[in-house]
Amino acid sequence: MTDFVLGPSPADWEWLERELAVDPVTFEIVRHKLEATNEEQAIALKEVSVSPIVTDANDFNNALYTADGRIASMGPQVVFHSGSIPVVLRHTMELFPPDEIEDGDMFVCNDAFYGAVHHPDVTLVAPIFHEGRLIAWSGVAAHQVDMGGLSVGSISVRAREKQQEGLQMPPMKLIERGKLRMDLWRLIMNMTRQPEMVGLDLRGFIASNTVARDRVRDLVADYGADTMLTVMEELIRYSERRTRERLLELPDGVFRTRGFIDHDGIENRIYRTDVRLEKNRDTLRIDLSASSPQAPTFINCTEGALVGGAFGGVAQWLGAEIPGTTGSSARSRWSPRRG
């Protein structure tokens, strides 16, 4: 069963309500500097990449995240990429204890069971430190032309297990204390049929995260870490408040839609996707529990894709002119069913 609820932000309310309140002018300046950082992240990626998926189709996104992995500011490209990265960050922080996350590190991931939308979507996340303290994360994700596996393009209708789909990386250190790990780099390049394109995309990821880290440090130098962190938290609160206000303008009710897939890549079988929306005042619940059980082939949807998709729907349809943050998104209570 999967259940999404627009719920309260996990921000530390008492900390925000003490003496660290930010005046409106400073708030707007820092907010727009964060958004400009997202734009510069995207420019850096596209300037390095040669893949038409990135340069022409814009099948990527980048964002800045709080130290605990919530979206604080994101780019306008493919929204579900940024919506899925919090799942990648959660697994990264579960796999690597705090003393193993160091300044200059970057973690690569494309395993859908660790948060990737699907394994051709590669994510690179980087911690940002100030005076030895983790204060934020940057992240970027994009679809790759090929990550190995049975079929060119790495989407195989014949795959019956994830090992047949291609290279699957749980969160791993691609950059360790500022130095590229050539052993892991050679492994990735060895598995893809397009090492030139994938290699330049990954170098674009590195550039994107480097830009984000440098600009956040510039912000801290100009305004102080407490001010920047307060603005990030206030952005999340602001987005949630605006989204709830918009929900209050809509009628309450239960709304349902169903879609069907009539082939799973192997056999003619019917698979149902059942989406139930329950809107009650300022709360929107998205329930997919009546959907079909897990399929034996590649058509399944893991947590990162589902959370990212729900976030993309809520942020795009309800969040026009509202900053895209965790506050305007769906938080999930995830309980995967095994078929």
N, C-alpha and C positions, 0 to 999 in steps of 0.2 A: 504494500500500500504506500502511496505517496500523497502527502497532504501539504499544501503550501498555504501559509497564512501571512498576510501583511501584519506584522507585529511590532512591538516597541523596539527601538534601537537599544543595543546593549551598552550604550554610552554611560559613562560614570557621571550621573546627574549631579551629585554633590560636588565633584571636582569642577564641573562646568559652572556651577552656580556660586562658587566662591569668588575670589578677587580676580580671576583670570578672564572675565568677560571682555570681549573685544568690541571696540566702537565700530559703528556701521561702515565708516570710511575705510578703516583698516581691513575689516572683514571683506569688503568688495575688492580691495586691491589684492589681498592674498588669494581670494577665491579666483580672480581672473588670472593671477600668476600661475595657479595650479592648472587652470584650463589651458593656458598658453604652454605650459610644460607638456600637457597631453598632445597638443598640436605639434610641438617640436619633436616629441617622441615619434610620432607618425612620420614626420618629414625625414628624420634620421633613418628610419626603417626603409622608407621608399627610395631614398637616395642610394642606399647600399644594395638593396635587393634588385635582382633582374627577373624574378618570377612574375609573369603576368597576373598570377593570382593575387599578388600583393600590389604591384604597380598599376594594374588596370582594373581588376575586379574589386580591390579594397577588401578582400576577405581576411581581415585581421582586426584587432583592436588592441589598445593599450590603456593602462590606467595607473593611478596611484592608490595605494591601500593603506589602511591603518596598520599599526604594529601587530594587531591580532587578526588581520586579514579581511577587514571590511572595506568596501569600495568607498573612496572619498572623492574621487574625481576621475572621469574617464573620457576617452575619445568618442566621436560620433559614428564610427564605422560599424562593423558587425557586432551588435551589442551583446549577443549571447557569449561571445568570447570573454569579455570582461566579467559577465555574470557567472561564468564557470570557474574563473581563476580563484575565487575564494575557496572553492573545494580543493584545488591544487595546493593552495597555501596551507589549508588545514592539514592535509596529508604531509606536506613538507615539514611543518612544525611538529607533527607527530613522529615522523621518522628521524628528524635531526633535533636532538636536545639543544637548548639555548647555547651551550658552550661550543657546539659544532656549527653554529651559524655565525659567520665572521664577516667583517667588513671586506668588501671586494668579492664575495661569493655570488654566484648565480646558479640557479637550479633549473635543470631542464626536465620536462615531463611530457609524455604523449600517451600514457596508458589511461584508457578511458575509465578504468576502475580506480584511478587516483585523481580523477577530476577532468581529464581532457574530454572535449566534446566527442571526438572519435580519434583514432590513433593518427590519421594524417594531420590533425590539428596539434601542432607542437606549441608548448608554452615555455617561456623562460621568465622566471621571477628572480628579483634581486632585493636583498635586505638593504635598508638605508640606515646608517648609524650616525649618531651625534654624541661626541664625547664618550664613546664606548657603549652607548645605549641604543638599542634598536628602536627607531621612532616611526618607521614606515616601510612599505614595500613598493616596488614598482613591478609591473608585469606587462608582458606582451604575448600575444598568441596569433598564429596565422596558419592557414591551411597550406600544406606542402604538396608539391607535385607528385612525390613518391617517397614512401617510407618502407619499401620492400614488400615482401609477401607474395602471394600466389599470382596476383594480377598487376599489370602496369597501372599506376595510380593508387594502388594499395587499397582499393575497395573491391573485394572479391565476393561474388555471389556464391562461390563454392566453399567458402570458409565455414568450417564447423566448430572451430575452437579459436580462441584469440591468438594462439601461437601461429596459426596459418595466415593471419592478417598482415604480419610484418613486424618490424622492430617495435617493441613495447617497452618504454622506459618509465618506471616509477620515478619520483623526484630524485635526481642525481646531480652532483656538483659538476657542472660543465666548466665553470670558472671557480677556481679555488684561491682565495685571497688575491684576486686580481690576475691570476695566471690561468690561461687556457689549458685544460687537461687534454693533452694530445692523444692519450690512449682512448678516451671516450670519444673525442672528435673523430679519430680514425675509424672507430667502430660504427659511428653514425654514417660517415661517408661510405664505408664499405657496404652498408645495408641498403642504401638508396640507389636507384637507377639513374638519378639525376644529381650527382654530388655537387656539380657546379652551382645549380640553382639552390639546392637545399643549403649548401655551404654559405652562399651569400645571404640567404634569408636569415640563417642563424647569426651571421656576423652583423646583419641589420638589427636583430634582436639585441645583441650585445650593445650596439651603438645606442639603441633606443633606451635601454636601461641605464646606460652610462649618462646619457643626457638627463634622464629623470633624476638620478642621484645627484648630479652636479647642480641642477636647478633647485632641488629641494635644499641642498646645503647653502646655496645662495640666499634662498628665502630665510633660512634659519639665521644666517649671518646678518641679514638686514632687519629682521623682525623678532628674532628669538624663537627658540624651539617651542616654548609654551604657547606663544601666539599662533604659530603655524598649526600646532596640534589642536588648539582650541577651534580654529577655523575649520579644520577637517571634521571635528566632532559636530560643530554647529551646522556645517553643511549637511551632514547626515540627518540631524534633527530637523533642519529646515525642509529638506526633501520629504521627510516623513510627514511633517505637519501639512505641507502643501498637498501631498498625495491623499491624505485623509480628508482634507477639505474638499478635494475634487470628488472623492468617493461619496461624501455627504450630499453632493449635488445630484447624484444618480439614484434612481429608484431601487429600493430593496427588492430582493427576489432570488429565485434559483433558476439558473440558465444552463442548458445542457446541449452538447453537440457530440456527434460520433463520426469518426472516420474509419475507413477500412483499408487494409492492405490485403490483396488477394493472392499474393505469391511471396514465399519467403526466400527465394533464390534457389530452392531445391524442389519444392513441391507446391501444388496449388492448395493453399490453405488460407483461411480467412482469419485475419488478426484485427482486433478492434482496439481503437484508441478512443476512450470515453472520457470526456472532460466535463466536469460538473463545477459550475461557478456558483458560489453562494455569497451574495452580497448583503451584509447587515450593517447598516449605518456606515461606520468608517472602517469596516473590516471586509476584506475580500478573501474568500477561501477557495482554493483551486484543488479539487479532489479528482485524482486519476485512478482511484482504486478499482473501478469497474472495468479497466482496460484488460486486455488479454494477458495471460501469464507469459513468462519468458519464452522466446522462440529459440529453436536450436541453431539458428543461423545469425547472420550479421545485422539483422534489422532491429535488434534490441537497443534500448536507450538507457544509458547509465546515469548516475546521479549528476555528474557535471553537465551533461547535455540537457537534462530535465530542469535542473535549477537554472541554468543559463537561458533556456527557452522560456521558462516562466518569468524570469527577470526581464528578458527582452520584451515579452508581451506587455507586462505591467508598465515598464519604463516607457515604452514607445506609445502605447495607447492612452494611458492615464497620465503620463509624465511629460507631456508637451510643455516646454518652457520651464520645466522643473529640473534642477541639476540631477544628473544620473549618479546616484549613490546607493548604498545599501538601504538608506531610509526610504527610497521610492521603490524598493524591490520586494520580492516575495522571499520570505524566510521559510525553509523547508523542515518538515519533520519526515525523515526518510526511513522507510522500512521496506527494503527490496524483497520481492517475492521470487522464489525459485520455481521454475517450471519443471 
